[in-house]
Amino acid sequence: MSPRTVARAAAHRPVRREIDEQTIVGEVYMRSLVRLQLRLAIGICLIFAVLLGGLPILFTLEPGLSTTTLLGVPLPWLLLGVVVYPVLVLTAWFYVRQAERNERDFSELVQ
């Protein structure tokens, strides 16, 4: 049951009141927000795990890459020591932005 369906059924009471009083309708709203945020977090973690976990697989499948140097630094060290951190920061920025958007949409729905 979606929050919008429940909202139509309980149109006589404000949603904010439903949430504050912890009624079934309020519980459905909160559960939907938590589920959405959890789905976002798991998706971001999976993307990062595939990217980071894919590096050892890439170096195993292409042994020449592990001996390649760039500016005198071995490529695996460069990828793991330099490239991973900006990717992590961008991923965290994207997560925060999406989580705030979800909360803003939820807040608009509750209003």
PDB file as gemmi writes it, atoms N, CA and C in Angstrom:
CRYST1    1.000    1.000    1.000  90.00  90.00  90.00 P 1                      
ATOM      1  N   MET A   1       0.850  -1.160   0.000  1.00  0.00           N  
ATOM      2  CA  MET A   1       0.000   0.000   0.000  1.00  0.00           C  
ATOM      3  C   MET A   1       0.902   1.230   0.000  1.00  0.00           C  
ATOM      4  N   SER A   2       0.674   2.136  -0.948  1.00  0.00           N  
ATOM      5  CA  SER A   2       1.522   3.318  -1.062  1.00  0.00           C  
ATOM      6  C   SER A   2       0.997   4.429  -0.152  1.00  0.00           C  
ATOM      7  N   PRO A   3       1.865   5.365   0.206  1.00  0.00           N  
ATOM      8  CA  PRO A   3       1.443   6.477   1.048  1.00  0.00           C  
ATOM      9  C   PRO A   3       0.358   7.336   0.398  1.00  0.00           C  
ATOM     10  N   ARG A   4       0.405   7.469  -0.911  1.00  0.00           N  
ATOM     11  CA  ARG A   4      -0.606   8.281  -1.587  1.00  0.00           C  
ATOM     12  C   ARG A   4      -1.993   7.643  -1.477  1.00  0.00           C  
ATOM     13  N   THR A   5      -2.070   6.319  -1.574  1.00  0.00           N  
ATOM     14  CA  THR A   5      -3.352   5.626  -1.434  1.00  0.00           C  
ATOM     15  C   THR A   5      -3.884   5.790  -0.028  1.00  0.00           C  
ATOM     16  N   VAL A   6      -3.011   5.638   0.946  1.00  0.00           N  
ATOM     17  CA  VAL A   6      -3.414   5.789   2.339  1.00  0.00           C  
ATOM     18  C   VAL A   6      -3.857   7.223   2.609  1.00  0.00           C  
ATOM     19  N   ALA A   7      -3.171   8.197   1.977  1.00  0.00           N  
ATOM     20  CA  ALA A   7      -3.516   9.604   2.191  1.00  0.00           C  
ATOM     21  C   ALA A   7      -4.922   9.897   1.677  1.00  0.00           C  
ATOM     22  N   ARG A   8      -5.281   9.313   0.546  1.00  0.00           N  
ATOM     23  CA  ARG A   8      -6.630   9.534   0.027  1.00  0.00           C  
ATOM     24  C   ARG A   8      -7.673   8.939   0.960  1.00  0.00           C  
ATOM     25  N   ALA A   9      -7.355   7.794   1.549  1.00  0.00           N  
ATOM     26  CA  ALA A   9      -8.301   7.128   2.443  1.00  0.00           C  
ATOM     27  C   ALA A   9      -8.477   7.910   3.747  1.00  0.00           C  
ATOM     28  N   ALA A  10      -7.417   8.589   4.171  1.00  0.00           N  
ATOM     29  CA  ALA A  10      -7.474   9.318   5.437  1.00  0.00           C  
ATOM     30  C   ALA A  10      -7.372  10.821   5.193  1.00  0.00           C  
ATOM     31  N   ALA A  11      -8.076  11.328   4.211  1.00  0.00           N  
ATOM     32  CA  ALA A  11      -7.971  12.730   3.817  1.00  0.00           C  
ATOM     33  C   ALA A  11      -8.504  13.683   4.877  1.00  0.00           C  
ATOM     34  N   HIS A  12      -9.298  13.185   5.798  1.00  0.00           N  
ATOM     35  CA  HIS A  12      -9.873  14.062   6.806  1.00  0.00           C  
ATOM     36  C   HIS A  12      -8.883  14.459   7.895  1.00  0.00           C  
ATOM     37  N   ARG A  13      -7.753  13.778   8.014  1.00  0.00           N  
ATOM     38  CA  ARG A  13      -6.742  14.096   9.024  1.00  0.00           C  
ATOM     39  C   ARG A  13      -5.449  14.510   8.345  1.00  0.00           C  
ATOM     40  N   PRO A  14      -4.779  15.529   8.859  1.00  0.00           N  
ATOM     41  CA  PRO A  14      -3.491  15.917   8.275  1.00  0.00           C  
ATOM     42  C   PRO A  14      -2.460  14.797   8.450  1.00  0.00           C  
ATOM     43  N   VAL A  15      -1.624  14.631   7.446  1.00  0.00           N  
ATOM     44  CA  VAL A  15      -0.615  13.567   7.472  1.00  0.00           C  
ATOM     45  C   VAL A  15       0.379  13.800   8.595  1.00  0.00           C  
ATOM     46  N   ARG A  16       0.744  15.041   8.813  1.00  0.00           N  
ATOM     47  CA  ARG A  16       1.699  15.342   9.882  1.00  0.00           C  
ATOM     48  C   ARG A  16       1.170  14.854  11.232  1.00  0.00           C  
ATOM     49  N   ARG A  17      -0.112  15.010  11.440  1.00  0.00           N  
ATOM     50  CA  ARG A  17      -0.732  14.543  12.690  1.00  0.00           C  
ATOM     51  C   ARG A  17      -0.690  13.023  12.762  1.00  0.00           C  
ATOM     52  N   GLU A  18      -0.914  12.371  11.618  1.00  0.00           N  
ATOM     53  CA  GLU A  18      -0.852  10.903  11.572  1.00  0.00           C  
ATOM     54  C   GLU A  18       0.545  10.413  11.974  1.00  0.00           C  
ATOM     55  N   ILE A  19       1.558  11.105  11.485  1.00  0.00           N  
ATOM     56  CA  ILE A  19       2.930  10.716  11.809  1.00  0.00           C  
ATOM     57  C   ILE A  19       3.229  10.987  13.277  1.00  0.00           C  
ATOM     58  N   ASP A  20       2.836  12.150  13.764  1.00  0.00           N  
ATOM     59  CA  ASP A  20       3.096  12.509  15.162  1.00  0.00           C  
ATOM     60  C   ASP A  20       2.413  11.547  16.129  1.00  0.00           C  
ATOM     61  N   GLU A  21       1.203  11.146  15.804  1.00  0.00           N  
ATOM     62  CA  GLU A  21       0.457  10.245  16.687  1.00  0.00           C  
ATOM     63  C   GLU A  21       0.803   8.777  16.458  1.00  0.00           C  
ATOM     64  N   GLN A  22       1.684   8.507  15.518  1.00  0.00           N  
ATOM     65  CA  GLN A  22       2.153   7.158  15.215  1.00  0.00           C  
ATOM     66  C   GLN A  22       0.998   6.205  14.893  1.00  0.00           C  
ATOM     67  N   THR A  23       0.101   6.671  14.047  1.00  0.00           N  
ATOM     68  CA  THR A  23      -0.996   5.821  13.608  1.00  0.00           C  
ATOM     69  C   THR A  23      -0.516   4.923  12.477  1.00  0.00           C  
ATOM     70  N   ILE A  24      -1.388   4.060  12.010  1.00  0.00           N  
ATOM     71  CA  ILE A  24      -1.031   3.151  10.923  1.00  0.00           C  
ATOM     72  C   ILE A  24      -0.681   3.933   9.662  1.00  0.00           C  
ATOM     73  N   VAL A  25      -1.433   4.983   9.393  1.00  0.00           N  
ATOM     74  CA  VAL A  25      -1.151   5.809   8.222  1.00  0.00           C  
ATOM     75  C   VAL A  25       0.224   6.464   8.354  1.00  0.00           C  
ATOM     76  N   GLY A  26       0.515   7.021   9.506  1.00  0.00           N  
ATOM     77  CA  GLY A  26       1.822   7.622   9.745  1.00  0.00           C  
ATOM     78  C   GLY A  26       2.938   6.604   9.633  1.00  0.00           C  
ATOM     79  N   GLU A  27       2.661   5.403  10.100  1.00  0.00           N  
ATOM     80  CA  GLU A  27       3.648   4.332  10.019  1.00  0.00           C  
ATOM     81  C   GLU A  27       3.935   3.978   8.559  1.00  0.00           C  
ATOM     82  N   VAL A  28       2.913   3.963   7.717  1.00  0.00           N  
ATOM     83  CA  VAL A  28       3.094   3.668   6.295  1.00  0.00           C  
ATOM     84  C   VAL A  28       3.967   4.746   5.655  1.00  0.00           C  
ATOM     85  N   TYR A  29       3.710   5.999   5.987  1.00  0.00           N  
ATOM     86  CA  TYR A  29       4.521   7.095   5.447  1.00  0.00           C  
ATOM     87  C   TYR A  29       5.981   6.954   5.866  1.00  0.00           C  
ATOM     88  N   MET A  30       6.207   6.738   7.135  1.00  0.00           N  
ATOM     89  CA  MET A  30       7.583   6.638   7.622  1.00  0.00           C  
ATOM     90  C   MET A  30       8.287   5.415   7.048  1.00  0.00           C  
ATOM     91  N   ARG A  31       7.578   4.311   6.961  1.00  0.00           N  
ATOM     92  CA  ARG A  31       8.169   3.094   6.405  1.00  0.00           C  
ATOM     93  C   ARG A  31       8.568   3.304   4.949  1.00  0.00           C  
ATOM     94  N   SER A  32       7.747   4.052   4.208  1.00  0.00           N  
ATOM     95  CA  SER A  32       8.084   4.297   2.802  1.00  0.00           C  
ATOM     96  C   SER A  32       9.335   5.167   2.681  1.00  0.00           C  
ATOM     97  N   LEU A  33       9.481   6.166   3.553  1.00  0.00           N  
ATOM     98  CA  LEU A  33      10.683   7.000   3.534  1.00  0.00           C  
ATOM     99  C   LEU A  33      11.917   6.176   3.897  1.00  0.00           C  
ATOM    100  N   VAL A  34      11.814   5.387   4.940  1.00  0.00           N  
ATOM    101  CA  VAL A  34      12.954   4.562   5.363  1.00  0.00           C  
ATOM    102  C   VAL A  34      13.323   3.566   4.271  1.00  0.00           C  
ATOM    103  N   ARG A  35      12.332   2.966   3.638  1.00  0.00           N  
ATOM    104  CA  ARG A  35      12.584   1.998   2.566  1.00  0.00           C  
ATOM    105  C   ARG A  35      13.292   2.676   1.389  1.00  0.00           C  
ATOM    106  N   LEU A  36      12.853   3.872   1.049  1.00  0.00           N  
ATOM    107  CA  LEU A  36      13.470   4.614  -0.045  1.00  0.00           C  
ATOM    108  C   LEU A  36      14.922   4.976   0.269  1.00  0.00           C  
ATOM    109  N   GLN A  37      15.169   5.426   1.489  1.00  0.00           N  
ATOM    110  CA  GLN A  37      16.533   5.782   1.891  1.00  0.00           C  
ATOM    111  C   GLN A  37      17.432   4.546   1.946  1.00  0.00           C  
ATOM    112  N   LEU A  38      16.881   3.426   2.410  1.00  0.00           N  
ATOM    113  CA  LEU A  38      17.659   2.190   2.465  1.00  0.00           C  
ATOM    114  C   LEU A  38      18.007   1.703   1.065  1.00  0.00           C  
ATOM    115  N   ARG A  39      17.051   1.797   0.143  1.00  0.00           N  
ATOM    116  CA  ARG A  39      17.300   1.391  -1.243  1.00  0.00           C  
ATOM    117  C   ARG A  39      18.414   2.250  -1.848  1.00  0.00           C  
ATOM    118  N   LEU A  40      18.401   3.527  -1.565  1.00  0.00           N  
ATOM    119  CA  LEU A  40      19.449   4.423  -2.060  1.00  0.00           C  
ATOM    120  C   LEU A  40      20.805   4.045  -1.478  1.00  0.00           C  
ATOM    121  N   ALA A  41      20.864   3.815  -0.179  1.00  0.00           N  
ATOM    122  CA  ALA A  41      22.126   3.468   0.478  1.00  0.00           C  
ATOM    123  C   ALA A  41      22.692   2.153  -0.049  1.00  0.00           C  
ATOM    124  N   ILE A  42      21.844   1.158  -0.206  1.00  0.00           N  
ATOM    125  CA  ILE A  42      22.311  -0.135  -0.719  1.00  0.00           C  
ATOM    126  C   ILE A  42      22.792   0.011  -2.154  1.00  0.00           C  
ATOM    127  N   GLY A  43      22.090   0.775  -2.956  1.00  0.00           N  
ATOM    128  CA  GLY A  43      22.512   0.994  -4.343  1.00  0.00           C  
ATOM    129  C   GLY A  43      23.871   1.663  -4.432  1.00  0.00           C  
ATOM    130  N   ILE A  44      24.088   2.691  -3.619  1.00  0.00           N  
ATOM    131  CA  ILE A  44      25.369   3.396  -3.614  1.00  0.00           C  
ATOM    132  C   ILE A  44      26.488   2.465  -3.143  1.00  0.00           C  
ATOM    133  N   CYS A  45      26.227   1.693  -2.104  1.00  0.00           N  
ATOM    134  CA  CYS A  45      27.241   0.745  -1.615  1.00  0.00           C  
ATOM    135  C   CYS A  45      27.577  -0.312  -2.656  1.00  0.00           C  
ATOM    136  N   LEU A  46      26.574  -0.800  -3.362  1.00  0.00           N  
ATOM    137  CA  LEU A  46      26.820  -1.799  -4.407  1.00  0.00           C  
ATOM    138  C   LEU A  46      27.644  -1.217  -5.550  1.00  0.00           C  
ATOM    139  N   ILE A  47      27.331  -0.007  -5.954  1.00  0.00           N  
ATOM    140  CA  ILE A  47      28.100   0.631  -7.033  1.00  0.00           C  
ATOM    141  C   ILE A  47      29.556   0.794  -6.613  1.00  0.00           C  
ATOM    142  N   PHE A  48      29.768   1.285  -5.405  1.00  0.00           N  
ATOM    143  CA  PHE A  48      31.140   1.483  -4.940  1.00  0.00           C  
ATOM    144  C   PHE A  48      31.858   0.146  -4.772  1.00  0.00           C  
ATOM    145  N   ALA A  49      31.166  -0.873  -4.267  1.00  0.00           N  
ATOM    146  CA  ALA A  49      31.785  -2.191  -4.090  1.00  0.00           C  
ATOM    147  C   ALA A  49      32.183  -2.797  -5.436  1.00  0.00           C  
ATOM    148  N   VAL A  50      31.340  -2.620  -6.440  1.00  0.00           N  
ATOM    149  CA  VAL A  50      31.671  -3.150  -7.769  1.00  0.00           C  
ATOM    150  C   VAL A  50      32.880  -2.416  -8.347  1.00  0.00           C  
ATOM    151  N   LEU A  51      32.891  -1.092  -8.205  1.00  0.00           N  
ATOM    152  CA  LEU A  51      34.027  -0.334  -8.727  1.00  0.00           C  
ATOM    153  C   LEU A  51      35.322  -0.683  -8.006  1.00  0.00           C  
ATOM    154  N   LEU A  52      35.274  -0.701  -6.695  1.00  0.00           N  
ATOM    155  CA  LEU A  52      36.486  -0.991  -5.925  1.00  0.00           C  
ATOM    156  C   LEU A  52      36.856  -2.471  -6.006  1.00  0.00           C  
ATOM    157  N   GLY A  53      35.853  -3.331  -5.932  1.00  0.00           N  
ATOM    158  CA  GLY A  53      36.119  -4.763  -6.015  1.00  0.00           C  
ATOM    159  C   GLY A  53      36.513  -5.214  -7.411  1.00  0.00           C  
ATOM    160  N   GLY A  54      36.160  -4.422  -8.413  1.00  0.00           N  
ATOM    161  CA  GLY A  54      36.506  -4.778  -9.783  1.00  0.00           C  
ATOM    162  C   GLY A  54      37.967  -4.554 -10.113  1.00  0.00           C  
ATOM    163  N   LEU A  55      38.638  -3.710  -9.352  1.00  0.00           N  
ATOM    164  CA  LEU A  55      40.050  -3.446  -9.630  1.00  0.00           C  
ATOM    165  C   LEU A  55      40.920  -4.694  -9.496  1.00  0.00           C  
ATOM    166  N   PRO A  56      40.830  -5.470  -8.407  1.00  0.00           N  
ATOM    167  CA  PRO A  56      41.643  -6.696  -8.340  1.00  0.00           C  
ATOM    168  C   PRO A  56      41.308  -7.679  -9.468  1.00  0.00           C  
ATOM    169  N   ILE A  57      40.037  -7.743  -9.833  1.00  0.00           N  
ATOM    170  CA  ILE A  57      39.645  -8.630 -10.934  1.00  0.00           C  
ATOM    171  C   ILE A  57      40.263  -8.138 -12.242  1.00  0.00           C  
ATOM    172  N   LEU A  58      40.237  -6.835 -12.461  1.00  0.00           N  
ATOM    173  CA  LEU A  58      40.829  -6.254 -13.659  1.00  0.00           C  
ATOM    174  C   LEU A  58      42.322  -6.559 -13.724  1.00  0.00           C  
ATOM    175  N   PHE A  59      43.020  -6.411 -12.602  1.00  0.00           N  
ATOM    176  CA  PHE A  59      44.459  -6.669 -12.591  1.00  0.00           C  
ATOM    177  C   PHE A  59      44.768  -8.156 -12.731  1.00  0.00           C  
ATOM    178  N   THR A  60      43.862  -9.011 -12.308  1.00  0.00           N  
ATOM    179  CA  THR A  60      44.055 -10.450 -12.486  1.00  0.00           C  
ATOM    180  C   THR A  60      43.842 -10.844 -13.943  1.00  0.00           C  
ATOM    181  N   LEU A  61      42.824 -10.290 -14.560  1.00  0.00           N  
ATOM    182  CA  LEU A  61      42.521 -10.624 -15.947  1.00  0.00           C  
ATOM    183  C   LEU A  61      43.518 -10.009 -16.924  1.00  0.00           C  
ATOM    184  N   GLU A  62      44.050  -8.864 -16.604  1.00  0.00           N  
ATOM    185  CA  GLU A  62      45.036  -8.170 -17.442  1.00  0.00           C  
ATOM    186  C   GLU A  62      46.328  -7.990 -16.647  1.00  0.00           C  
ATOM    187  N   PRO A  63      47.192  -9.028 -16.597  1.00  0.00           N  
ATOM    188  CA  PRO A  63      48.411  -8.934 -15.778  1.00  0.00           C  
ATOM    189  C   PRO A  63      49.344  -7.799 -16.194  1.00  0.00           C  
ATOM    190  N   GLY A  64      49.269  -7.383 -17.421  1.00  0.00           N  
ATOM    191  CA  GLY A  64      50.138  -6.293 -17.876  1.00  0.00           C  
ATOM    192  C   GLY A  64      49.832  -4.976 -17.180  1.00  0.00           C  
ATOM    193  N   LEU A  65      48.601  -4.785 -16.748  1.00  0.00           N  
ATOM    194  CA  LEU A  65      48.238  -3.546 -16.061  1.00  0.00           C  
ATOM    195  C   LEU A  65      48.921  -3.403 -14.705  1.00  0.00           C  
ATOM    196  N   SER A  66      49.157  -4.535 -14.047  1.00  0.00           N  
ATOM    197  CA  SER A  66      49.760  -4.446 -12.715  1.00  0.00           C  
ATOM    198  C   SER A  66      51.234  -4.082 -12.781  1.00  0.00           C  
ATOM    199  N   THR A  67      51.850  -4.239 -13.929  1.00  0.00           N  
ATOM    200  CA  THR A  67      53.261  -3.848 -14.065  1.00  0.00           C  
ATOM    201  C   THR A  67      53.411  -2.495 -14.746  1.00  0.00           C  
ATOM    202  N   THR A  68      52.324  -1.902 -15.196  1.00  0.00           N  
ATOM    203  CA  THR A  68      52.357  -0.606 -15.854  1.00  0.00           C  
ATOM    204  C   THR A  68      52.631   0.498 -14.839  1.00  0.00           C  
ATOM    205  N   THR A  69      53.475   1.448 -15.244  1.00  0.00           N  
ATOM    206  CA  THR A  69      53.744   2.596 -14.383  1.00  0.00           C  
ATOM    207  C   THR A  69      53.318   3.865 -15.104  1.00  0.00           C  
ATOM    208  N   LEU A  70      52.868   4.815 -14.324  1.00  0.00           N  
ATOM    209  CA  LEU A  70      52.460   6.111 -14.848  1.00  0.00           C  
ATOM    210  C   LEU A  70      53.119   7.177 -13.980  1.00  0.00           C  
ATOM    211  N   LEU A  71      53.961   7.984 -14.585  1.00  0.00           N  
ATOM    212  CA  LEU A  71      54.747   8.987 -13.863  1.00  0.00           C  
ATOM    213  C   LEU A  71      55.622   8.349 -12.792  1.00  0.00           C  
ATOM    214  N   GLY A  72      56.112   7.160 -13.075  1.00  0.00           N  
ATOM    215  CA  GLY A  72      56.990   6.452 -12.143  1.00  0.00           C  
ATOM    216  C   GLY A  72      56.270   5.746 -11.015  1.00  0.00           C  
ATOM    217  N   VAL A  73      54.945   5.774 -11.010  1.00  0.00           N  
ATOM    218  CA  VAL A  73      54.156   5.134  -9.949  1.00  0.00           C  
ATOM    219  C   VAL A  73      53.408   3.951 -10.562  1.00  0.00           C  
ATOM    220  N   PRO A  74      53.469   2.776  -9.909  1.00  0.00           N  
ATOM    221  CA  PRO A  74      52.724   1.639 -10.437  1.00  0.00           C  
ATOM    222  C   PRO A  74      51.228   1.948 -10.529  1.00  0.00           C  
ATOM    223  N   LEU A  75      50.604   1.511 -11.617  1.00  0.00           N  
ATOM    224  CA  LEU A  75      49.193   1.813 -11.863  1.00  0.00           C  
ATOM    225  C   LEU A  75      48.272   1.347 -10.725  1.00  0.00           C  
ATOM    226  N   PRO A  76      48.463   0.134 -10.172  1.00  0.00           N  
ATOM    227  CA  PRO A  76      47.579  -0.248  -9.052  1.00  0.00           C  
ATOM    228  C   PRO A  76      47.677   0.716  -7.864  1.00  0.00           C  
ATOM    229  N   TRP A  77      48.870   1.173  -7.549  1.00  0.00           N  
ATOM    230  CA  TRP A  77      49.029   2.112  -6.443  1.00  0.00           C  
ATOM    231  C   TRP A  77      48.346   3.432  -6.764  1.00  0.00           C  
ATOM    232  N   LEU A  78      48.486   3.859  -7.995  1.00  0.00           N  
ATOM    233  CA  LEU A  78      47.876   5.116  -8.411  1.00  0.00           C  
ATOM    234  C   LEU A  78      46.354   5.033  -8.328  1.00  0.00           C  
ATOM    235  N   LEU A  79      45.798   3.942  -8.804  1.00  0.00           N  
ATOM    236  CA  LEU A  79      44.344   3.785  -8.759  1.00  0.00           C  
ATOM    237  C   LEU A  79      43.818   3.675  -7.334  1.00  0.00           C  
ATOM    238  N   LEU A  80      44.482   2.863  -6.520  1.00  0.00           N  
ATOM    239  CA  LEU A  80      44.013   2.654  -5.151  1.00  0.00           C  
ATOM    240  C   LEU A  80      44.378   3.798  -4.207  1.00  0.00           C  
ATOM    241  N   GLY A  81      45.470   4.494  -4.489  1.00  0.00           N  
ATOM    242  CA  GLY A  81      45.912   5.548  -3.581  1.00  0.00           C  
ATOM    243  C   GLY A  81      45.454   6.940  -3.959  1.00  0.00           C  
ATOM    244  N   VAL A  82      45.082   7.136  -5.220  1.00  0.00           N  
ATOM    245  CA  VAL A  82      44.727   8.475  -5.659  1.00  0.00           C  
ATOM    246  C   VAL A  82      43.319   8.532  -6.241  1.00  0.00           C  
ATOM    247  N   VAL A  83      43.014   7.661  -7.155  1.00  0.00           N  
ATOM    248  CA  VAL A  83      41.750   7.729  -7.890  1.00  0.00           C  
ATOM    249  C   VAL A  83      40.552   7.335  -7.036  1.00  0.00           C  
ATOM    250  N   VAL A  84      40.741   6.422  -6.109  1.00  0.00           N  
ATOM    251  CA  VAL A  84      39.623   5.926  -5.303  1.00  0.00           C  
ATOM    252  C   VAL A  84      39.007   7.041  -4.449  1.00  0.00           C  
ATOM    253  N   TYR A  85      39.814   7.926  -3.918  1.00  0.00           N  
ATOM    254  CA  TYR A  85      39.300   8.943  -2.997  1.00  0.00           C  
ATOM    255  C   TYR A  85      38.372   9.960  -3.665  1.00  0.00           C  
ATOM    256  N   PRO A  86      38.710  10.495  -4.831  1.00  0.00           N  
ATOM    257  CA  PRO A  86      37.728  11.377  -5.486  1.00  0.00           C  
ATOM    258  C   PRO A  86      36.437  10.640  -5.848  1.00  0.00           C  
ATOM    259  N   VAL A  87      36.552   9.373  -6.241  1.00  0.00           N  
ATOM    260  CA  VAL A  87      35.351   8.590  -6.540  1.00  0.00           C  
ATOM    261  C   VAL A  87      34.512   8.427  -5.278  1.00  0.00           C  
ATOM    262  N   LEU A  88      35.153   8.182  -4.159  1.00  0.00           N  
ATOM    263  CA  LEU A  88      34.448   8.057  -2.887  1.00  0.00           C  
ATOM    264  C   LEU A  88      33.760   9.368  -2.511  1.00  0.00           C  
ATOM    265  N   VAL A  89      34.447  10.483  -2.679  1.00  0.00           N  
ATOM    266  CA  VAL A  89      33.872  11.790  -2.349  1.00  0.00           C  
ATOM    267  C   VAL A  89      32.686  12.093  -3.265  1.00  0.00           C  
ATOM    268  N   LEU A  90      32.819  11.831  -4.558  1.00  0.00           N  
ATOM    269  CA  LEU A  90      31.713  12.068  -5.484  1.00  0.00           C  
ATOM    270  C   LEU A  90      30.521  11.168  -5.179  1.00  0.00           C  
ATOM    271  N   THR A  91      30.798   9.937  -4.812  1.00  0.00           N  
ATOM    272  CA  THR A  91      29.726   9.012  -4.450  1.00  0.00           C  
ATOM    273  C   THR A  91      29.004   9.496  -3.194  1.00  0.00           C  
ATOM    274  N   ALA A  92      29.768   9.948  -2.214  1.00  0.00           N  
ATOM    275  CA  ALA A  92      29.165  10.464  -0.979  1.00  0.00           C  
ATOM    276  C   ALA A  92      28.354  11.719  -1.265  1.00  0.00           C  
ATOM    277  N   TRP A  93      28.856  12.606  -2.117  1.00  0.00           N  
ATOM    278  CA  TRP A  93      28.129  13.822  -2.491  1.00  0.00           C  
ATOM    279  C   TRP A  93      26.806  13.466  -3.175  1.00  0.00           C  
ATOM    280  N   PHE A  94      26.861  12.501  -4.088  1.00  0.00           N  
ATOM    281  CA  PHE A  94      25.652  12.071  -4.789  1.00  0.00           C  
ATOM    282  C   PHE A  94      24.646  11.476  -3.802  1.00  0.00           C  
ATOM    283  N   TYR A  95      25.135  10.662  -2.855  1.00  0.00           N  
ATOM    284  CA  TYR A  95      24.250  10.049  -1.873  1.00  0.00           C  
ATOM    285  C   TYR A  95      23.543  11.113  -1.024  1.00  0.00           C  
ATOM    286  N   VAL A  96      24.304  12.063  -0.530  1.00  0.00           N  
ATOM    287  CA  VAL A  96      23.721  13.109   0.319  1.00  0.00           C  
ATOM    288  C   VAL A  96      22.695  13.916  -0.470  1.00  0.00           C  
ATOM    289  N   ARG A  97      23.027  14.224  -1.705  1.00  0.00           N  
ATOM    290  CA  ARG A  97      22.109  14.997  -2.544  1.00  0.00           C  
ATOM    291  C   ARG A  97      20.799  14.240  -2.780  1.00  0.00           C  
ATOM    292  N   GLN A  98      20.903  12.955  -3.088  1.00  0.00           N  
ATOM    293  CA  GLN A  98      19.706  12.143  -3.332  1.00  0.00           C  
ATOM    294  C   GLN A  98      18.902  11.948  -2.049  1.00  0.00           C  
ATOM    295  N   ALA A  99      19.585  11.717  -0.927  1.00  0.00           N  
ATOM    296  CA  ALA A  99      18.888  11.536   0.354  1.00  0.00           C  
ATOM    297  C   ALA A  99      18.134  12.803   0.744  1.00  0.00           C  
ATOM    298  N   GLU A 100      18.754  13.961   0.537  1.00  0.00           N  
ATOM    299  CA  GLU A 100      18.076  15.223   0.837  1.00  0.00           C  
ATOM    300  C   GLU A 100      16.888  15.431  -0.088  1.00  0.00           C  
ATOM    301  N   ARG A 101      17.023  15.026  -1.348  1.00  0.00           N  
ATOM    302  CA  ARG A 101      15.907  15.149  -2.289  1.00  0.00           C  
ATOM    303  C   ARG A 101      14.751  14.257  -1.849  1.00  0.00           C  
ATOM    304  N   ASN A 102      15.073  13.030  -1.412  1.00  0.00           N  
ATOM    305  CA  ASN A 102      14.027  12.125  -0.925  1.00  0.00           C  
ATOM    306  C   ASN A 102      13.303  12.724   0.273  1.00  0.00           C  
ATOM    307  N   GLU A 103      14.061  13.298   1.190  1.00  0.00           N  
ATOM    308  CA  GLU A 103      13.449  13.897   2.376  1.00  0.00           C  
ATOM    309  C   GLU A 103      12.626  15.132   2.023  1.00  0.00           C  
ATOM    310  N   ARG A 104      13.106  15.909   1.066  1.00  0.00           N  
ATOM    311  CA  ARG A 104      12.354  17.085   0.627  1.00  0.00           C  
ATOM    312  C   ARG A 104      11.034  16.667  -0.039  1.00  0.00           C  
ATOM    313  N   ASP A 105      11.098  15.628  -0.880  1.00  0.00           N  
ATOM    314  CA  ASP A 105       9.874  15.119  -1.509  1.00  0.00           C  
ATOM    315  C   ASP A 105       8.900  14.590  -0.463  1.00  0.00           C  
ATOM    316  N   PHE A 106       9.438  13.906   0.540  1.00  0.00           N  
ATOM    317  CA  PHE A 106       8.598  13.381   1.610  1.00  0.00           C  
ATOM    318  C   PHE A 106       7.945  14.521   2.383  1.00  0.00           C  
ATOM    319  N   SER A 107       8.743  15.553   2.664  1.00  0.00           N  
ATOM    320  CA  SER A 107       8.224  16.703   3.391  1.00  0.00           C  
ATOM    321  C   SER A 107       7.112  17.390   2.598  1.00  0.00           C  
ATOM    322  N   GLU A 108       7.278  17.528   1.297  1.00  0.00           N  
ATOM    323  CA  GLU A 108       6.245  18.121   0.458  1.00  0.00           C  
ATOM    324  C   GLU A 108       4.985  17.258   0.452  1.00  0.00           C  
ATOM    325  N   LEU A 109       5.176  15.953   0.448  1.00  0.00           N  
ATOM    326  CA  LEU A 109       4.036  15.040   0.471  1.00  0.00           C  
ATOM    327  C   LEU A 109       3.275  15.169   1.785  1.00  0.00           C  
ATOM    328  N   VAL A 110       4.005  15.328   2.878  1.00  0.00           N  
ATOM    329  CA  VAL A 110       3.370  15.443   4.193  1.00  0.00           C  
ATOM    330  C   VAL A 110       2.650  16.779   4.340  1.00  0.00           C  
ATOM    331  N   GLN A 111       3.192  17.824   3.738  1.00  0.00           N  
ATOM    332  CA  GLN A 111       2.551  19.145   3.830  1.00  0.00           C  
ATOM    333  C   GLN A 111       1.217  19.038   3.167  1.00  0.00           C  
TER     334      GLN A 111                                                      
END                                                                             
